[in-house]
Amino acid sequence: MKIAGFLLLLAGWALVLSALALLTRAVPRDVFVAAGVAVEALGLILSVRAHLTPASEPRRNGN
Amino acid sequence: MGTELPVNLSEFQATLCILFLILAPLSGCGLALINAGLGRSRNAAHSMMAALCIVAVAACAWFVCGWAFEGYPGGLTYSFQAAGRQWYWLGAEPWFFRGLVASLPSAGSSAFLFAWFGIIAAGLAGLIPLGSSSDRWRLGAICGSTALLAGVTFPLFGHWSWGGGWLAQLGLNFHLGRGYIDAGGSGTIHATGGLTALAIAWIVGPRRGKYGSEGMPMALPGHNAVLVLFGCMVAFVGWLGLNSAGAVLFAGAGTAQIPMTAINTLMGASAGALAAAIVTRLRFGKPDASLTANGWVGGLVAGSAGCAFLPPAVMIIVGLVAGALVPFLVELLDLRLEIDDPGGAISVHAAGGIWGVLAAGLFGGLGTAGSPGQLTAQVVGVATLIGFVLPLTYGLNWLLNLVRPQRVGIEGDQQGMDLHELGAGAYPEFVTHTDDFMR
């Protein structure tokens, strides 16, 4: 799940870069940039959840 | 390889910049004091020692390759052509400052100023993760992680935003306002450092005893509120220098804009501290000293990006939002997300920095930087921080953790970092209490 989260972060950034490179009109470009940011938000949520201790496991205290 | 647009500084601007850069290291001194005060007493000497090592390692990493990767506007750079545009992606200056020394005395002065600013900024960015991972982060790992941050992650994003890279060229290439604007480093220094702080906090995990078996967090308060609050005042003086130097170097500020930059720095910090004090007073019945201090720093962080051009009234709004966010984010991270961040580095620097970058685009229309597309340029910058810098810095620190674990062993947790890693405590006359770590 951690890897999926970080891959989503990178995918969102790639979407933002693609929007810049491929779209010249302001509105579609901004919409795609926003979509990229939304994908990044999903990736961040997934990364955060992947670092939470599952309820079934003993609480992680670093050791 | 090619060059981008050069930055021409007048002799007066260069002199101003030198004066500001002499003040700027105090921002790092302030952060070091804050980090030490917010940690436990048995880790205080380790925290200050680590801060010193961070500054030293960051300076060496910057000398070896950091400056070469970041470069400066007008310097050598690697680029490629895509979609009909030139994308400047990495500085191509010679390693070990060789290009700088070779350029003396003719064109060296402004390049040296960029290098000097960068070395201070890299050290400051390196100090930020210490706040989130103090009390359990090994000294050797701190040095290794700082070398990666100051030698790779920070200069890479620094080139894009400050070195004339593709983010800075968004205005020229894609008509997005004036391109990505971040004069004082809300994104380049603080969000980069704050996201690294998040990555390391994930990797090292929470302090021993922080979470009970049911997942309920224990309060592990900082040991010295005086250090924390004094650190805020010291940091403010440093920030005045850092923001003013950044305004001259990256926003072309002249004499007229410097007083406004200084006023903006103060207004952002003041609004942030007051917002945090009011929020904690309303929520807990009394204002909380450590969260108010974090609100002050949050206001400084958020105000950095737009310090050179936003009106002071707007800077108050920027600071208020940053300061009010801090108590809520600290609680969210602590209670819900199980991220143990003793110094509040993630809430203050990552969240505050991202808010500052966005605010510069959102309110840019009210100042001298207002032009269509500015907000989009700032959003692209934030997307790059979250979508590229966070995975990169996590990956680098994860690899470092594979080579040698970054977290101290169980003996270090029990003894405290001072005794375990340095062999002596910061306060040797204190009786060592064992009850808080023998659980």
Interface residues (C-beta under 8 A of the other chain):
Chain A: F6 L9 L10 G12 W13 A14 V16 L20 A21 L22 A26 R29 D30 V33 A34 G36 V37 E40 G43 L44 V48 H51 L52 T53 A55 P58 R59 R60 N61 G62 N63
Chain B: A82 A83 R85 R136 L170 F174 W202 V204 G205 P206 R207 R208 G209 K210 Y211 G212 S213 E214 G215 L337 E338 I339 P372 G373 T376 V379 V380 V382 A383 T384 I386 G387 F388 L390 P391 Y394 G395 R407 G409 I410 D413
